[in-house]
Amino acid sequence: MRANLFWFSDGQWARIEPFIPSNRRGVKPKNNRRILSGIMHVLKSGCRWVDCPPEYGPAKTVYNRFNRWSAQGIWQSIFEAAAEPAEPPERMALDSTHVKAHRCAGGGKGGASEQAIGITKGGRNSKIHGLVDKLCRPWVLILTPGNTARLHSRAGMCQSARRHRRVAR
């Protein structure tokens, strides 16, 4: 077995295993850990799916599992569980910044309100609110319309952070 391959540790696997669907029809998948480690290897290394090392199983199986679970939204919960730190940060910082939007940016499905574009004195813009730990690693990122007051979004950020871990004060 090659040393440069990615394998989930026992601790990581214990965190993500509850998110793996087990109520499928048909043949039950075997070697989930091997296939998912292959998917993470491809995502980390940036190689093509067909170049996935054979230790992870057939490349088509690895790709199909990733593709199907992406469409079902399963990967979002797996990535959140795998990336979640073991303990909450000691200190956190909150900051916001504005991003100008082009005048035709609000023309998508649902209009500007669905795309978090607000109209202010400076024109159309959005606000990115970030909650980071003491090493400036993002904890929560929220996109709101530019005319949203900071106080309104702060309550939402803290509420969102509490869902994942308790915010230290």
Residue, then its C-alpha position, 0 to 999 in steps of 0.5 A: m500500500r502506498a504511503n501517499l494515499f488518504w485514509f479516514s482515521d477511526g475518529q473521522w470515520a466515527r464522525i461521518e459514519p452516521f451520515i452514510p445512507s443505509n436504507r438503500r434499495g438493492v445491493k448494499p454497498k460494501n467498503n464504504r470507508r474505502i470508497l469514501s477515502g478514494i473520493m477524499h483522495v481525488l478531492k485533495s489531490g486534484c487528480r482526474w477520477v480515472d486516475c484514482p488509485p486502484e487501492y480505493g476500488p474501481a474509479k467509476t464506482v468512486y466517481n458514481r458514489f460522489n456524483r449521486w451523493s452530491a445530487q442528494g446533498i449527503w456530501q455537505s453533511i459529511f464534509e461538515a462532520a469531517a471538518e468539525p474541530a474536536e473542541p470549540p474555539e476559545r475566542m471568536a471574532l465577527d467581521s463583515t465586508h461589502v461586495k459590490a454587485h453589477r447592476c444586472a446581477g439581480g436578474g436571476k431566478g427569484g430576483a435580487s432578494e433571493q440572491a442576497i443583493g440589497i440596494t444602498k446609497g452606493g448601489r447594489n451590493s451584498k454583505i459577507h459576515g464571517l465568524v472566525d476563531k483565534l487562528c482566523r479559520p472560518w467558523v460561519l460565513i453568511l451572505t446577506p443583502g447589503n442593506t442588512a444591519r450588522l446587528h440583525s446578522r450578528a444574532g443570526m451568526c451566533q445562532s448558526a454557530r451555536r447549532h454546530r458548537r457553542v460560541a465562547r465569549 
